[in-house]
Amino acid sequence: MKLIMNGDDFGITRGVNAAMIDCFSKGYLSSTSMMVNMPAAKEASELMKAYPKLSVGIHLNLTVGKPLTDCPSLVKADGTFNKNMLKDSSMVDVKEMECELRAQMERFIALTGQKPTHINSHHGIEQIRGAEAIVCQLSREYDLPVRRFFTLPSGNHPDVDYVIPEAKMLFDFNSFATPEKVIELFSKEDLESDRIYEYACHPGYVDYEILQISSLTTGRVYDAHVFMSEKIGQWIQDHQIELVGYEALTKK
């Protein structure tokens, strides 16, 4: 089995950036995805240059922080993204949304000097009316694979040119991730297959900034522990799991 061990939210805060680099340099993280509109994105881009073997995609975001463009239909009165769009997107101007997501793609390239390795989304923004089609279009234009959409539980999307890996995530918000829980996500058949899977979570260290903008705080520390766990390392070794980035994905 080939496995992408991906950490979301690179660039959201300095504490998250620090944990991501620790998980890569001291643990088993093989991929991450950057939020380019957040305050620590520039630092994240500098860390990319210091760790060039780290595979970095883009974490398209319409729910946290301020946009890069003028998009009044996507924001609250304070100028930050309106997360309620995930529940009710009737007010969303799709052209404004497309402009913002394109700006985020170009911001990634401007910060890093390269394309992202893949596309995924913060809070599953493809649930917003019109967003799924925009992400598919960006995937084709930039020739990038994407993570399986929340709107597509299984199978490959007809408008994405790459084979989409099966994503394994822990969504039990009443308890924290542990190495044992992660290992249980993968069946004997998974481990013996030649397919590419992805385990995705949110490693980070709790800093003041993350307390101000995210409900996911302590859980990030548990996720970081998973990525640096000796038990995970032994599991990878015992089952001859090959850690890869999204660069390993092939076209259909």
DRENVEX-767393 format. One line per field, with one value per residue: x, y, z of N, C-alpha, C in turn; residue number from 1; residue in three letters. Coordinates in Angstrom, 3 decimals, padded with zeros to 6 digits. Example, Ala and Ser with C-alpha at 12.3 -4.5 7.8 and 13.67 -1.06 7.14 Angstrom:
<lodrens>
n_xx	013.190_012.850;
n_yy	-005.690_-002.250;
n_zz	007.800_007.080;
ca_xx	012.300_013.670;
ca_yy	-004.500_-001.060;
ca_zz	007.800_007.140;
c_xx	013.200_012.900;
c_yy	-003.300_000.030;
c_zz	007.800_007.870;
nr	1_2;
rest	ala_ser;
</lodrens>
This chain:
<lodrens>
n_xx	000.839_000.462_000.781_-000.475_000.300_-001.222_-001.212_-003.511_-004.089_-001.668_000.055_-001.942_-001.448_001.516_002.121_000.891_002.360_004.904_004.449_003.785_006.203_007.777_006.421_006.984_009.829_010.595_008.847_006.189_004.735_003.932_002.934_001.336_-001.110_-001.674_-003.083_-003.561_-004.504_-004.163_-002.552_-000.017_000.895_002.954_005.218_004.973_005.481_008.161_009.220_008.725_010.709_012.924_012.572_012.554_011.721_009.259_005.975_003.621_000.357_-002.575_-004.921_-007.883_-009.955_-012.858_-014.011_-012.666_-010.897_-009.817_-010.761_-008.859_-009.750_-012.227_-015.226_-018.185_-020.443_-019.542_-018.706_-018.885_-020.122_-017.811_-015.846_-014.664_-014.680_-017.865_-018.902_-021.332_-022.124_-021.756_-024.032_-026.160_-026.095_-027.377_-027.113_-024.697_-022.502_-021.515_-019.559_-017.963_-016.974_-015.504_-013.537_-012.196_-011.198_-009.516_-007.713_-006.539_-005.186_-003.293_-001.973_-000.681_001.232_002.658_003.747_005.348_006.676_006.051_003.714_001.000_001.039_-001.331_-004.930_-007.061_-009.791_-010.850_-012.967_-014.598_-015.479_-016.649_-019.256_-020.637_-022.831_-022.039_-019.288_-018.017_-017.858_-016.138_-013.749_-013.165_-012.714_-010.430_-008.686_-008.312_-007.302_-004.895_-003.739_-003.860_-004.229_-007.026_-008.396_-010.803_-014.148_-016.406_-018.939_-018.871_-018.803_-017.620_-015.716_-014.455_-014.348_-016.078_-015.156_-012.545_-009.214_-007.429_-006.728_-008.438_-007.365_-008.422_-009.676_-008.929_-010.237_-010.605_-013.533_-014.633_-015.476_-015.749_-013.727_-010.129_-007.627_-005.703_-002.793_-003.679_-006.370_-006.053_-004.657_-006.649_-008.326_-007.564_-007.997_-007.150_-007.227_-006.850_-004.193_-002.835_-003.238_-002.486_-003.128_-003.363_-003.736_-005.050_-004.338_-005.689_-005.355_-005.109_-002.454_-000.907_000.423_-000.830_-001.375_-001.715_-002.981_-004.366_-006.311_-007.981_-009.237_-010.107_-012.062_-010.928_-008.470_-006.845_-007.058_-005.413_-002.861_-002.909_-003.171_-000.687_000.923_000.191_001.292_003.963_004.350_005.891_004.599_003.047_005.131_006.268_004.141_003.997_006.464_006.208_004.213_005.220_004.612_004.526_005.367_004.082_003.675_001.167_002.166_002.526_000.211_-001.639_-002.874_-006.176;
n_yy	-001.197_002.232_005.319_008.483_010.737_013.296_016.651_019.088_022.680_024.097_027.075_028.450_029.303_030.203_028.251_025.976_025.722_025.120_022.621_021.123_021.009_019.660_017.202_016.347_016.331_014.850_012.806_011.129_012.481_013.140_014.947_018.132_020.821_024.124_027.121_029.946_032.481_033.111_034.473_033.272_032.253_033.226_032.639_029.866_029.394_030.066_028.095_025.918_026.252_025.761_023.125_021.350_018.817_018.357_017.759_019.963_021.054_023.006_024.416_025.166_027.838_029.149_029.857_030.728_033.472_036.381_037.251_037.261_038.850_041.271_040.429_040.642_038.981_036.766_037.250_038.267_041.045_041.980_041.575_039.090_035.664_034.119_031.495_030.256_029.803_027.173_025.939_027.431_028.614_030.328_033.044_033.437_034.786_033.320_034.003_035.787_033.976_032.234_034.018_034.557_031.995_031.483_033.549_032.666_030.400_031.627_033.177_031.229_030.348_032.720_033.097_030.813_030.183_028.023_025.537_024.203_020.834_019.520_019.845_020.584_021.091_023.448_022.704_021.408_022.949_022.452_021.881_024.218_026.002_025.795_025.658_023.164_022.703_024.770_024.072_021.680_022.723_024.295_022.256_021.010_023.102_023.785_021.372_019.434_017.014_016.232_016.052_013.598_014.696_015.990_015.814_013.595_010.608_008.167_006.689_008.030_011.443_012.597_014.897_015.301_014.736_013.001_009.941_009.602_009.462_007.223_008.737_008.666_009.589_010.830_011.521_011.780_013.947_013.928_012.670_012.290_011.858_008.869_006.754_004.085_004.304_005.361_003.307_001.363_002.258_001.162_-001.652_-005.188_-005.791_-003.279_-002.783_-004.713_-004.037_-002.436_000.136_003.770_005.445_008.002_009.466_011.968_014.740_017.249_018.372_020.296_022.888_024.397_027.769_031.290_032.484_030.402_029.822_031.960_031.704_029.149_026.258_023.863_022.867_021.654_019.116_019.218_018.886_016.244_015.094_015.781_014.252_011.684_011.652_011.636_009.368_006.469_004.072_004.322_004.526_001.948_000.389_001.235_000.261_-002.527_-003.304_-002.645_-000.189_002.369_005.657_008.474_011.460_013.612_013.724_011.200_010.302_009.170_009.905_009.219;
n_zz	000.000_-000.786_000.866_001.536_003.929_005.127_006.293_007.058_006.845_006.911_007.373_008.716_011.378_013.282_015.176_014.158_011.799_012.878_014.077_011.818_010.404_012.276_012.276_009.724_009.599_011.815_011.975_010.273_008.396_005.065_003.333_002.928_003.166_002.177_003.540_001.961_002.499_005.122_008.121_008.663_006.300_004.645_006.189_006.118_003.403_003.305_004.933_003.322_001.394_002.907_003.466_001.029_000.177_001.216_000.375_-000.857_-001.034_-001.945_000.268_-000.293_000.703_002.104_004.434_006.736_008.149_006.224_002.863_-000.252_-002.245_-003.381_-002.294_-001.539_-001.181_000.092_002.644_006.149_008.160_009.354_007.516_007.308_006.149_005.643_007.315_007.384_004.839_004.198_005.037_004.012_000.946_-000.713_-001.074_-002.275_-004.640_-007.458_-009.309_-007.849_-005.995_-007.636_-008.536_-006.118_-005.401_-007.561_-007.131_-004.800_-005.725_-007.414_-005.547_-004.031_-005.906_-006.272_-003.719_-003.350_-005.693_-007.262_-008.527_-006.510_-005.147_-005.114_-004.786_-002.134_000.223_002.720_005.351_003.551_001.195_-001.224_-000.820_-000.977_-003.047_-006.399_-005.980_-006.290_-009.079_-009.781_-008.471_-009.796_-012.356_-011.858_-011.178_-013.650_-015.221_-013.951_-013.898_-011.730_-009.112_-006.918_-003.576_-002.599_-002.848_-000.345_-001.278_-002.794_-001.877_-002.671_-005.335_-008.510_-009.599_-012.451_-013.691_-013.004_-013.801_-012.624_-010.813_-007.878_-004.556_-001.925_000.833_004.258_007.271_010.623_012.192_014.685_016.899_019.569_020.808_020.800_018.208_018.009_017.686_017.547_016.725_014.176_012.843_012.867_010.881_008.501_006.569_006.282_003.594_002.472_003.221_001.793_-000.792_-004.000_-004.184_-003.737_-000.740_001.441_004.531_006.419_008.555_011.166_012.242_014.822_017.006_019.944_019.885_020.677_018.492_017.168_019.006_018.735_016.275_015.630_016.367_016.675_018.621_021.012_019.918_017.697_018.695_019.511_016.988_015.911_017.558_016.684_014.081_014.716_016.130_017.504_017.323_015.015_013.194_013.438_012.543_009.858_008.979_009.508_007.724_005.337_004.147_001.772_002.004_000.404_-001.632_-003.144_-005.674_-006.551_-007.683_-010.506_-013.820_-015.103;
ca_xx	000.000_001.086_-000.014_-000.233_000.009_-001.371_-001.642_-004.194_-004.033_-000.348_-000.076_-003.009_-000.749_002.908_002.140_000.567_003.529_005.982_004.090_003.837_007.600_008.201_005.823_007.688_011.253_010.808_007.803_005.771_003.955_004.548_002.252_000.544_-001.860_-001.515_-004.140_-002.732_-005.060_-003.987_-001.384_001.263_001.145_004.279_006.181_004.857_006.172_009.601_009.556_008.765_012.016_013.905_012.305_012.043_011.147_007.890_004.962_002.678_-000.770_-003.334_-006.129_-008.782_-010.623_-013.908_-014.721_-011.866_-010.029_-010.279_-010.478_-007.842_-010.429_-013.452_-016.293_-019.163_-021.429_-018.888_-018.168_-019.731_-019.952_-016.442_-014.934_-014.156_-015.546_-019.095_-018.915_-022.706_-022.309_-021.796_-025.413_-027.054_-025.266_-028.267_-026.689_-023.344_-022.253_-020.580_-018.428_-017.083_-016.318_-014.493_-012.456_-011.450_-010.461_-008.419_-006.723_-005.799_-004.251_-002.202_-001.227_000.217_002.347_003.453_004.474_006.255_007.396_005.697_002.325_000.781_001.050_-002.703_-005.976_-008.136_-010.591_-011.093_-014.378_-015.383_-016.188_-017.397_-020.670_-021.233_-023.381_-021.152_-017.859_-017.477_-017.514_-014.968_-012.574_-012.876_-012.130_-009.063_-007.914_-007.945_-006.483_-003.570_-003.289_-003.604_-005.201_-007.783_-008.902_-012.205_-015.067_-017.440_-020.146_-018.639_-018.254_-016.798_-015.563_-013.740_-015.198_-015.934_-014.517_-011.168_-008.430_-006.569_-007.320_-008.555_-007.097_-009.449_-009.253_-009.311_-010.209_-011.322_-014.486_-015.225_-015.013_-015.892_-012.480_-008.978_-006.952_-004.615_-002.218_-004.519_-007.551_-005.625_-004.354_-007.916_-008.999_-007.088_-008.276_-006.119_-007.283_-006.200_-002.748_-002.277_-003.564_-001.483_-003.756_-002.868_-004.698_-004.632_-004.824_-005.624_-005.807_-004.731_-001.440_-000.567_000.639_-001.796_-000.856_-002.778_-003.702_-005.321_-007.422_-008.863_-009.886_-010.491_-012.605_-010.037_-007.262_-006.110_-007.043_-004.283_-001.682_-003.047_-002.854_000.768_001.476_-000.018_002.254_005.315_004.276_006.697_003.673_002.744_006.353_006.406_003.067_004.441_007.559_005.735_003.364_005.944_003.830_005.351_004.836_004.220_002.884_000.191_002.876_002.489_-001.048_-001.598_-004.108_-007.057;
ca_yy	000.000_003.541_006.136_009.914_011.208_014.726_017.568_020.282_023.984_024.722_028.509_029.099_030.004_029.780_027.005_024.894_025.566_024.443_021.212_020.477_020.739_018.590_015.946_015.944_016.089_013.897_011.796_010.392_013.315_013.171_015.944_019.110_021.715_025.468_028.129_031.079_033.767_033.234_035.295_032.555_031.628_033.620_031.819_028.506_029.341_030.089_026.766_025.041_026.379_025.137_021.675_021.185_017.492_018.341_017.915_020.975_021.413_024.183_024.162_026.249_028.255_030.174_029.850_031.263_034.587_037.356_036.878_038.009_039.676_041.946_039.445_040.935_037.918_035.653_037.679_038.870_042.492_042.294_041.341_037.716_034.720_033.699_030.032_029.779_029.418_025.715_025.515_028.165_029.352_030.980_034.425_033.457_035.143_032.288_034.656_036.252_032.804_031.784_035.001_034.363_030.737_031.677_034.407_031.828_029.591_032.479_033.573_030.111_030.368_033.915_032.896_029.666_030.029_026.756_025.122_023.216_019.445_019.036_020.735_020.107_022.227_023.654_022.506_020.855_024.065_022.010_021.828_025.508_026.002_026.248_025.510_021.908_022.885_025.653_023.288_020.770_023.527_024.635_021.022_020.777_024.201_023.731_019.978_019.013_016.104_016.768_015.097_013.238_015.696_015.625_015.532_012.369_009.684_007.102_006.751_009.170_012.485_012.587_016.115_015.359_013.865_012.118_008.943_010.225_008.478_007.076_009.490_008.142_010.658_010.590_012.604_011.690_015.140_013.735_012.101_012.711_010.832_008.094_005.841_002.886_004.625_005.531_001.980_000.654_002.743_000.431_-003.082_-006.075_-005.645_-002.008_-002.903_-005.617_-003.555_-001.573_001.448_004.869_005.955_009.214_009.769_013.420_015.339_018.645_018.514_021.672_023.239_025.425_029.097_032.276_032.751_029.338_029.933_033.032_031.503_027.767_025.437_022.701_023.349_020.544_017.985_019.337_018.338_014.792_014.737_015.859_013.070_010.537_011.705_011.403_008.215_005.285_002.986_004.514_004.170_000.496_-000.099_001.494_-000.680_-003.908_-003.592_-002.186_000.904_003.390_007.002_009.251_012.678_013.581_013.562_009.781_009.979_009.109_010.276_008.091;
ca_zz	000.000_-000.742_001.778_001.713_005.286_004.845_007.346_006.565_007.541_006.884_007.134_009.474_012.461_013.443_015.932_013.227_010.926_013.613_014.233_010.514_010.091_013.179_011.815_008.508_009.810_012.904_011.971_009.087_007.496_003.737_002.509_003.667_002.281_002.709_003.473_001.548_002.950_006.565_008.477_008.702_004.998_004.156_006.915_005.582_002.107_003.585_005.442_002.147_000.738_003.797_003.444_-000.339_-000.079_001.725_-000.664_-000.365_-001.871_-001.520_001.049_-000.694_001.930_002.027_005.717_007.843_007.815_005.245_001.475_-000.988_-003.240_-002.965_-002.544_-000.485_-000.939_000.795_003.933_007.171_008.294_009.780_006.404_007.294_005.446_006.309_007.333_007.204_003.431_004.119_005.299_003.120_-000.012_-001.670_-001.287_-002.833_-006.037_-007.912_-009.975_-006.778_-005.425_-008.587_-008.512_-004.881_-005.440_-008.509_-006.473_-003.858_-006.512_-007.871_-004.358_-003.717_-006.857_-005.999_-002.465_-003.356_-006.955_-007.902_-008.360_-005.444_-005.605_-005.176_-004.282_-001.259_000.675_004.144_005.722_002.448_000.566_-002.398_-000.446_-001.325_-004.403_-007.458_-005.674_-006.805_-010.489_-009.858_-008.072_-010.911_-013.428_-011.451_-011.271_-015.052_-015.727_-013.339_-014.026_-010.357_-008.485_-005.794_-002.594_-002.815_-002.325_000.630_-002.054_-003.568_-000.878_-003.253_-006.779_-009.064_-010.161_-013.907_-014.181_-012.509_-014.680_-011.848_-009.929_-006.566_-003.499_-000.899_002.015_005.567_008.256_011.878_012.394_016.024_017.593_021.014_021.313_020.014_017.412_018.608_016.697_017.438_015.921_012.787_012.318_012.679_009.672_007.331_006.619_005.738_002.141_002.151_003.411_000.791_-002.132_-004.627_-004.325_-002.923_000.228_002.145_005.876_006.558_009.814_011.366_013.290_015.176_018.405_020.338_020.171_020.901_017.247_016.841_019.952_018.295_014.979_015.352_017.457_016.771_019.305_021.626_018.993_016.772_019.367_019.408_015.602_015.758_018.226_015.799_012.985_015.227_017.022_017.205_016.955_013.593_012.467_013.430_011.666_008.492_008.693_009.534_006.564_004.150_003.568_001.136_002.182_-000.839_-001.748_-004.242_-006.929_-006.939_-008.336_-011.966_-014.526_-015.419;
c_xx	000.873_000.175_000.465_-000.637_-000.019_-001.856_-002.254_-003.894_-002.632_-000.552_-001.130_-002.448_000.677_003.018_001.820_001.744_004.634_005.699_004.201_005.275_008.148_007.683_006.502_009.120_011.536_009.820_007.486_004.833_004.669_003.978_001.511_-000.200_-001.981_-002.755_-003.460_-003.274_-004.827_-002.651_-000.045_001.594_002.534_005.367_006.163_005.597_007.683_010.069_009.592_010.138_013.108_013.773_011.732_011.441_009.723_006.928_003.867_001.613_-001.428_-004.623_-007.086_-009.761_-011.630_-014.612_-013.964_-010.984_-010.652_-009.922_-009.364_-008.460_-011.632_-014.629_-017.376_-020.164_-020.854_-018.494_-019.255_-019.433_-018.529_-015.394_-014.314_-015.166_-016.747_-019.219_-020.308_-023.012_-022.389_-023.208_-026.401_-026.210_-026.111_-027.832_-025.360_-023.352_-021.158_-019.370_-017.446_-016.301_-015.222_-013.290_-011.580_-010.618_-009.305_-007.318_-005.896_-004.797_-003.046_-001.353_-000.250_001.455_003.253_004.302_005.603_007.106_007.101_004.206_002.199_000.807_-000.359_-003.639_-006.823_-008.810_-010.761_-012.598_-015.229_-016.170_-016.936_-018.882_-021.392_-021.683_-022.387_-019.679_-017.257_-017.029_-016.279_-013.703_-012.189_-012.218_-010.690_-008.154_-007.437_-007.016_-005.042_-002.973_-002.893_-004.652_-005.896_-008.111_-010.380_-013.132_-015.990_-018.723_-020.031_-017.993_-017.354_-016.735_-014.853_-014.697_-015.002_-015.209_-013.118_-010.350_-007.567_-007.378_-007.297_-008.282_-008.267_-008.946_-009.792_-009.156_-010.968_-012.229_-015.209_-014.705_-015.211_-014.649_-011.364_-008.369_-005.863_-004.012_-003.100_-005.739_-007.200_-005.364_-005.629_-008.670_-008.683_-007.286_-007.090_-006.060_-006.629_-004.685_-002.097_-002.524_-002.410_-002.034_-003.055_-004.003_-004.151_-005.208_-004.623_-006.110_-005.155_-003.691_-001.120_-000.237_-000.290_-001.062_-002.035_-003.635_-004.739_-006.513_-008.431_-009.696_-010.403_-011.049_-011.772_-008.707_-006.455_-006.020_-005.885_-003.013_-001.716_-002.721_-001.352_001.438_001.336_001.047_003.680_005.400_005.175_005.806_003.289_003.956_006.543_005.367_003.451_005.523_007.056_004.956_003.975_005.146_004.784_004.690_005.122_003.461_001.901_000.865_002.813_001.211_-000.894_-002.923_-004.894_-006.670;
c_yy	001.245_004.470_007.581_010.269_012.730_015.509_018.814_021.499_024.552_026.207_029.206_029.875_029.492_028.463_025.804_024.653_024.774_022.955_020.469_020.104_019.646_017.237_015.436_015.524_015.033_012.731_011.279_011.181_013.389_014.267_016.923_019.987_023.079_026.346_029.469_032.432_034.024_033.905_034.576_031.876_031.986_032.810_030.390_028.382_029.358_028.736_025.742_025.053_025.737_023.618_021.315_019.815_017.365_018.633_018.861_021.283_022.679_023.754_025.312_026.557_029.370_030.345_030.472_032.399_035.513_036.915_037.719_038.998_040.383_041.039_039.593_039.822_036.768_036.000_038.209_040.366_042.884_042.011_039.960_036.802_034.316_032.177_029.467_029.418_027.906_025.182_026.165_029.031_030.093_032.404_034.543_033.846_034.206_032.901_035.217_035.095_032.294_032.722_034.808_033.085_030.803_032.543_033.606_030.937_030.428_032.976_032.483_030.172_031.567_033.738_031.878_029.535_028.727_026.483_024.246_021.814_018.888_020.110_019.970_021.313_022.245_023.555_021.973_021.917_023.653_021.830_023.139_025.477_026.590_025.971_024.249_022.054_023.758_024.880_022.316_021.522_023.911_023.415_020.783_021.859_024.121_022.320_019.412_018.019_016.782_015.653_014.816_014.230_015.134_015.226_014.251_011.336_008.598_007.276_008.003_010.163_012.534_013.802_016.324_014.320_012.841_011.076_009.520_009.183_008.384_007.735_008.838_009.279_010.231_011.772_012.512_012.854_015.048_013.106_012.444_011.536_010.157_007.215_004.607_003.147_004.773_004.170_001.197_001.100_001.882_-001.067_-003.877_-005.945_-004.348_-002.170_-003.757_-005.143_-002.724_-000.170_002.490_005.364_007.245_009.208_011.265_013.849_016.718_018.787_019.981_021.790_024.401_026.725_030.069_032.452_031.668_029.372_030.987_032.657_030.097_027.080_024.178_023.176_022.177_019.340_018.020_018.731_016.817_014.332_014.772_014.648_011.830_010.509_011.413_010.169_007.068_004.127_003.093_004.136_002.670_-000.138_000.075_000.493_-002.110_-004.276_-003.075_-001.129_001.946_004.748_007.831_010.563_012.540_013.482_012.134_009.411_010.021_009.579_009.022_007.476;
c_zz	000.000_000.052_001.781_003.138_005.218_006.057_006.738_007.433_007.689_006.567_007.962_010.660_012.534_014.210_015.059_012.280_011.610_013.758_012.903_010.158_011.005_012.696_010.554_008.810_010.871_012.880_010.587_008.185_006.152_002.856_003.412_002.669_002.939_002.505_003.191_002.008_004.424_006.905_008.418_007.379_004.459_004.869_006.391_004.255_002.289_004.125_004.311_001.493_001.587_003.811_002.070_-000.639_000.458_000.583_-000.147_-001.415_-001.371_-000.840_000.760_000.431_001.655_003.367_006.882_007.348_006.780_003.828_000.882_-001.960_-002.616_-003.313_-001.470_-000.203_-000.125_002.231_004.861_007.250_008.671_008.699_006.359_006.602_006.308_006.231_007.128_005.759_003.277_004.309_004.334_002.199_-001.048_-001.997_-002.013_-004.304_-006.547_-008.611_-008.950_-006.177_-006.358_-008.584_-007.277_-004.930_-006.444_-007.895_-005.472_-004.591_-006.934_-006.705_-003.941_-004.613_-006.598_-004.742_-002.600_-004.611_-007.669_-007.734_-007.116_-006.016_-005.769_-004.647_-003.278_-000.628_002.187_004.400_004.568_001.706_-000.693_-002.106_-000.766_-002.781_-005.405_-007.223_-006.281_-008.256_-010.649_-009.517_-009.186_-012.067_-013.109_-011.533_-012.694_-015.575_-015.211_-013.361_-012.664_-009.883_-007.316_-004.807_-002.907_-002.123_-001.257_-000.100_-002.866_-002.659_-001.450_-004.764_-007.238_-009.689_-011.672_-014.461_-013.617_-013.266_-013.947_-011.080_-008.513_-005.490_-002.528_000.380_003.281_006.583_009.502_012.143_013.736_016.861_019.097_021.635_020.347_019.266_018.236_017.513_016.469_016.560_014.447_012.145_012.023_011.427_008.450_007.509_006.083_004.219_001.688_002.151_002.325_-000.637_-002.701_-004.853_-003.448_-002.030_000.830_003.550_006.081_007.932_009.956_012.472_013.557_016.649_018.738_020.644_020.311_019.655_016.942_017.783_019.516_017.071_014.732_016.586_017.649_017.354_019.852_020.695_018.014_017.379_019.326_017.985_015.356_016.406_017.345_014.711_013.445_016.123_016.561_016.772_015.478_012.748_012.359_012.523_010.200_008.086_008.581_008.275_005.269_003.390_003.000_001.313_000.937_-000.683_-002.899_-005.610_-007.437_-007.680_-009.849_-012.553_-014.880_-016.761;
nr	1_2_3_4_5_6_7_8_9_10_11_12_13_14_15_16_17_18_19_20_21_22_23_24_25_26_27_28_29_30_31_32_33_34_35_36_37_38_39_40_41_42_43_44_45_46_47_48_49_50_51_52_53_54_55_56_57_58_59_60_61_62_63_64_65_66_67_68_69_70_71_72_73_74_75_76_77_78_79_80_81_82_83_84_85_86_87_88_89_90_91_92_93_94_95_96_97_98_99_100_101_102_103_104_105_106_107_108_109_110_111_112_113_114_115_116_117_118_119_120_121_122_123_124_125_126_127_128_129_130_131_132_133_134_135_136_137_138_139_140_141_142_143_144_145_146_147_148_149_150_151_152_153_154_155_156_157_158_159_160_161_162_163_164_165_166_167_168_169_170_171_172_173_174_175_176_177_178_179_180_181_182_183_184_185_186_187_188_189_190_191_192_193_194_195_196_197_198_199_200_201_202_203_204_205_206_207_208_209_210_211_212_213_214_215_216_217_218_219_220_221_222_223_224_225_226_227_228_229_230_231_232_233_234_235_236_237_238_239_240_241_242_243_244_245_246_247_248_249_250_251_252;
rest	met_lys_leu_ile_met_asn_gly_asp_asp_phe_gly_ile_thr_arg_gly_val_asn_ala_ala_met_ile_asp_cys_phe_ser_lys_gly_tyr_leu_ser_ser_thr_ser_met_met_val_asn_met_pro_ala_ala_lys_glu_ala_ser_glu_leu_met_lys_ala_tyr_pro_lys_leu_ser_val_gly_ile_his_leu_asn_leu_thr_val_gly_lys_pro_leu_thr_asp_cys_pro_ser_leu_val_lys_ala_asp_gly_thr_phe_asn_lys_asn_met_leu_lys_asp_ser_ser_met_val_asp_val_lys_glu_met_glu_cys_glu_leu_arg_ala_gln_met_glu_arg_phe_ile_ala_leu_thr_gly_gln_lys_pro_thr_his_ile_asn_ser_his_his_gly_ile_glu_gln_ile_arg_gly_ala_glu_ala_ile_val_cys_gln_leu_ser_arg_glu_tyr_asp_leu_pro_val_arg_arg_phe_phe_thr_leu_pro_ser_gly_asn_his_pro_asp_val_asp_tyr_val_ile_pro_glu_ala_lys_met_leu_phe_asp_phe_asn_ser_phe_ala_thr_pro_glu_lys_val_ile_glu_leu_phe_ser_lys_glu_asp_leu_glu_ser_asp_arg_ile_tyr_glu_tyr_ala_cys_his_pro_gly_tyr_val_asp_tyr_glu_ile_leu_gln_ile_ser_ser_leu_thr_thr_gly_arg_val_tyr_asp_ala_his_val_phe_met_ser_glu_lys_ile_gly_gln_trp_ile_gln_asp_his_gln_ile_glu_leu_val_gly_tyr_glu_ala_leu_thr_lys_lys;
</lodrens>
